[in-house]
Amino acid sequence: IDQIERFIKELLNFTRVQELSLERWQIDQIVDESLKVVRDVLAQKKIFVEKACTDGLPAVLADADKMRQVFLNVLRNAHEALGPGGKIGVSCDAVAEGGRTMVRVRITDNGPGIPEKDRPNIFEPFFTTKPFGFGLGLANARKIVEQHGGTIAVDQEQGRGCAFAIVIPAEEAS
């Protein structure tokens, strides 16, 4: 019954159109808060986190709670993919896209990566390769990022590890 309740709650959260509560944020502050939430669970598994954010990044207009959900989802997936002693990298920088300044957060890990056959489906609702969970985490992450006018994508280098890039618009200068 608990599992069914959790599933229904996740499904309702996914399908509900939620308004964003946009405020001015520095993206590295939201990233830091997300890392604090998973710090203990990563430490238990002796997973090393290396964070590097460019100084002086432009602010973003974001719903910090929702963006934390995005980062936490990707960080938890990395945690689950990694064995003891694994590495997670987090970087933040600014990129130009379509004539706009965007802020990009990359979260990488040195785990086994996502099998080629699964990559096209990872952002689809109910797609999961895990024996637990409901396959709504990355689908919800994509929905939140798109609500912010951004994108989330995954790539893999040399068949090892995973790299998620979350890109959202920087606040327009007034």
C-alpha positions as CSV (number, residue, x, y, z in Angstrom):
1,I,0.0,0.0,0.0
2,D,2.9,2.4,0.8
3,Q,4.4,1.7,-2.6
4,I,1.1,2.3,-4.3
5,E,0.6,5.6,-2.4
6,R,4.1,6.7,-3.4
7,F,3.5,5.9,-7.0
8,I,0.2,7.8,-7.0
9,K,1.8,10.8,-5.4
10,E,4.7,10.8,-7.9
11,L,2.2,10.4,-10.8
12,L,0.0,13.2,-9.6
13,N,3.1,15.5,-9.1
14,F,4.2,14.6,-12.6
15,T,0.9,15.3,-14.3
16,R,-0.1,18.4,-12.3
17,V,0.8,21.7,-14.0
18,Q,2.7,23.5,-11.4
19,E,3.4,27.2,-11.4
20,L,6.9,28.2,-10.9
21,S,7.8,30.6,-8.1
22,L,10.6,32.4,-9.9
23,E,13.2,34.4,-8.0
24,R,16.7,35.6,-8.8
25,W,19.3,33.0,-7.9
26,Q,23.0,32.2,-8.4
27,I,22.9,28.7,-9.8
28,D,25.9,27.5,-7.8
29,Q,23.9,28.3,-4.6
30,I,21.1,25.9,-5.7
31,V,23.8,23.3,-6.7
32,D,25.4,23.7,-3.2
33,E,22.1,23.2,-1.5
34,S,21.5,20.1,-3.6
35,L,24.9,18.7,-2.8
36,K,24.3,19.2,1.0
37,V,21.2,17.0,0.8
38,V,23.1,14.0,-0.6
39,R,26.4,14.6,1.1
40,D,25.9,12.0,3.8
41,V,24.7,9.2,1.5
42,L,27.6,9.9,-0.9
43,A,30.1,9.9,2.0
44,Q,28.7,6.5,3.2
45,K,29.6,5.0,-0.2
46,K,32.9,7.0,-0.3
47,I,31.9,8.8,-3.5
48,F,34.1,11.8,-4.1
49,V,32.4,15.0,-5.5
50,E,34.5,17.6,-7.3
51,K,32.7,20.9,-7.9
52,A,34.0,23.7,-10.2
53,C,31.8,26.7,-11.0
54,T,33.0,29.7,-13.0
55,D,33.2,32.9,-10.9
56,G,30.8,35.7,-11.8
57,L,28.1,33.6,-13.5
58,P,25.0,35.6,-14.4
59,A,22.0,35.1,-12.1
60,V,19.0,33.0,-13.2
61,L,15.3,33.4,-12.6
62,A,14.4,30.1,-11.2
63,D,12.2,28.2,-8.8
64,A,15.0,27.0,-6.6
65,D,12.9,24.2,-5.0
66,K,12.1,22.8,-8.5
67,M,15.7,23.1,-9.8
68,R,17.0,21.4,-6.6
69,Q,14.6,18.5,-7.5
70,V,16.3,18.3,-10.9
71,F,19.8,18.3,-9.5
72,L,18.9,15.8,-6.8
73,N,17.4,13.5,-9.3
74,V,20.6,13.4,-11.4
75,L,22.8,13.2,-8.3
76,R,20.8,10.3,-6.9
77,N,21.0,8.5,-10.2
78,A,24.8,9.0,-10.2
79,H,25.0,7.7,-6.6
80,E,23.0,4.5,-7.6
81,A,25.2,3.9,-10.6
82,L,28.5,4.3,-8.8
83,G,30.3,1.8,-6.7
84,P,32.3,2.7,-3.6
85,G,35.1,5.2,-4.4
86,G,33.3,6.5,-7.5
87,K,33.5,10.1,-8.6
88,I,30.9,12.8,-9.4
89,G,31.8,16.0,-11.1
90,V,29.7,19.1,-11.0
91,S,30.5,22.2,-13.1
92,C,28.7,25.4,-13.8
93,D,29.4,27.8,-16.6
94,A,27.8,30.3,-19.0
95,V,27.2,29.4,-22.7
96,A,25.8,31.3,-25.6
97,E,22.8,29.6,-27.3
98,G,20.6,31.2,-29.9
99,G,21.8,34.7,-29.1
100,R,21.1,34.3,-25.4
101,T,23.3,33.8,-22.4
102,M,22.5,30.5,-20.8
103,V,23.8,29.0,-17.5
104,R,24.8,25.3,-17.8
105,V,25.3,22.8,-15.0
106,R,27.0,19.6,-15.9
107,I,26.8,16.6,-13.6
108,T,29.2,13.7,-14.6
109,D,30.0,10.4,-13.0
110,N,32.5,7.7,-13.8
111,G,30.0,4.8,-13.5
112,P,29.1,2.2,-16.1
113,G,27.1,4.7,-18.2
114,I,23.7,4.2,-19.7
115,P,23.4,1.4,-22.3
116,E,23.0,2.7,-25.9
117,K,19.6,1.1,-26.3
118,D,18.2,2.9,-23.2
119,R,19.5,6.4,-23.9
120,P,16.6,7.5,-26.2
121,N,14.1,6.6,-23.5
122,I,15.6,7.9,-20.2
123,F,13.4,11.0,-20.1
124,E,10.2,9.2,-20.9
125,P,7.6,8.7,-18.1
126,F,7.7,5.3,-16.5
127,F,10.9,4.2,-18.2
128,T,13.3,2.6,-15.6
129,T,16.0,0.0,-15.6
130,K,15.9,-0.2,-11.8
131,P,14.1,-2.7,-9.7
132,F,12.7,0.2,-7.6
133,G,11.2,3.6,-8.4
134,F,8.6,4.4,-11.0
135,G,10.6,6.0,-13.9
136,L,9.3,9.5,-13.3
137,G,12.4,11.2,-12.0
138,L,14.1,12.2,-15.2
139,A,10.8,12.8,-16.9
140,N,9.9,15.2,-14.2
141,A,13.4,16.8,-14.4
142,R,12.9,17.4,-18.1
143,K,9.5,19.0,-17.5
144,I,10.9,21.3,-14.8
145,V,13.9,22.4,-16.9
146,E,11.6,23.0,-19.9
147,Q,9.3,25.1,-17.8
148,H,12.4,27.3,-17.0
149,G,12.9,27.6,-20.8
150,G,15.9,25.3,-20.8
151,T,17.1,21.9,-21.8
152,I,18.4,18.7,-20.2
153,A,20.5,16.2,-22.2
154,V,22.7,13.3,-21.5
155,D,25.9,12.2,-23.3
156,Q,28.5,9.6,-22.7
157,E,32.1,9.7,-23.4
158,Q,34.1,6.6,-24.5
159,G,31.4,4.3,-23.2
160,R,32.1,5.0,-19.6
161,G,30.3,7.3,-17.2
162,C,27.5,9.7,-17.8
163,A,27.2,13.4,-18.3
164,F,24.0,15.4,-17.8
165,A,23.9,19.0,-19.0
166,I,21.1,21.2,-17.6
167,V,20.9,24.5,-19.4
168,I,18.6,27.4,-18.4
169,P,18.5,31.0,-19.5
170,A,20.4,33.6,-17.6
171,E,18.4,36.5,-16.2
172,E,18.1,39.2,-18.9
173,A,20.1,42.4,-18.1
174,S,17.8,45.3,-17.6
